[in-house]
Amino acid sequence: MDYSSTYRLAQDLRESEEYKTYHALKESVMEDETTAALLREYRKLQISIQMSAMGGKMPEGEDQQRFSGISALLFSKPEVSQYLLAEMRLQQTLADIFRILTEAADVEMGFPEIEG
């Protein structure tokens, strides 16, 4: 298989507005060590809560409370909020690309349809 089109896709992604916005905001936000630490904790809790939900369990109350508190704090800062939203947009772009590729390969991944 010739991977040249894959490398072109990667380059197109790096040149996309979604990536540029995400990358610029990430650099700026991560300069503040406190914010960076909060974001690491936010992600850790987010994954823990998602894994609990996927396992059919309710997330622990303490984790849910900490996640809600950290989320409120992070989203109250405009630049951090913009960064997290930019990250979500980039993740959606990547999910769309993956969906298109799996459809082209006729591979059923069992992901739900997301309308947007």
C-alpha positions, 0 to 999 in steps of 0.5 A: 500500500502506498501511504503517500495519501495518508501523509497528505491527509496528516499534513492537511490535518496539521494545516486545518483551522481546527488543528491550528486553533487547538495547538495555539490554545494548548501551548498558551494554556499549558504554560500555567502549571496550575491549569496544566495540573487541573487539566491532567486531573480533569482528564483522569477523572473524565476517563474514570467516569467514562469507564465506570459508565461503560461498565454499567456502574455509577461513577463514585460520588466523590469522583463525580463531585471533583470532576464537576468542580474542576470542570466548572473551574476550567470552563470559567476561564475563557482561554481554557474553555476555548481550548477545551472546545477546540479540542472537542472540535478536533476530536470530532474531526478525527472521529469523522476521518476514522468513520470515513476510513472504516466505511471505505474499508467496509469495516463495522466498528459499531460506533453510534451515529453522531449528528452534528 
